[in-house]
């Protein structure tokens, strides 16, 4: 939705492609805080989140001269790129962790139980980090970023039904992972 | 219910929704200034040059000739004159005989043949004298 006072993402990208630096500033200030928050949710690491945002925006600027109307909106496109870049980093992180970290001894406390002094947000972030990548993406985009299922489907490259399924399974798993943190969450239910 | 048993029970859907809503409403970390500066620098470095209207090409021979002939309006006049000339040259005019026929038709009607003249001539009028008059003698 846009009007004269609030041009669409695509209009701003076209202004940028025509050499208007103001178009770049406006689009950057509109998209990058959302991308940063999303990347931070998915990665739980500020430095990595910053890298993801910078790489995503760089790709958007490079795409600008060849941007095709009628396809995805630049904001949706940028979310998709950020999600993919974050997923790549999580996979790399996981493979490094598997190689570098010794198997925990039997009976060792689960990561969530180790964070005894963590606050509610940290507890949620830790639980999100335990979810499979696709479930985490779906839950974050739907419940933390507030996007609609069709847009999430476009970002994740799946159907709406798949998004609903991923979100439902992700929430079920979250409910299990957060169970031991009831006190930290402040919900004695 | 013991604490251990309670910890194994998943959160209710209501409780989880409250957790998620609370997190979604929480103020997001502001974009670090250093990151914004880097993003802006990237954008300006990648930005295409501003688009300007293409320069007008220098006029060629044909353009100069057209200008000397008065431009578009001059060419329109020349074309009209040319077409008029072509039409005058190719259109079939009425034969000149038709025109003279139209002009002389009345005279012909009022001009009886010589036989009629002589027939109506007064008595004693001589044909030879009439012929001589007509011949201009």
Interface residues (C-beta under 8 A of the other chain):
Chain A: X16 X17 X18 X19 X20 X21 X24 X25 X28 X29 X32 X33 X36 X37 X40 X46 X50 X53 X54 X57 X58 X61 X62 X64 X65 X120 X121 X124 X139 X143 X144 X145 X146 X171 X172 X174 X175 X176 X178 X179 X180 X182 X185 X187 X189
Chain B: X6 X7 X8 X9 X10 X11 X12 X13 X14 X15 X16 X17 X18 X19 X20 X21 X22 X23 X24 X26 X28 X29 X30 X31 X32 X35 X36 X38 X39 X40 X42 X43 X44 X46 X47 X48 X49 X50 X51
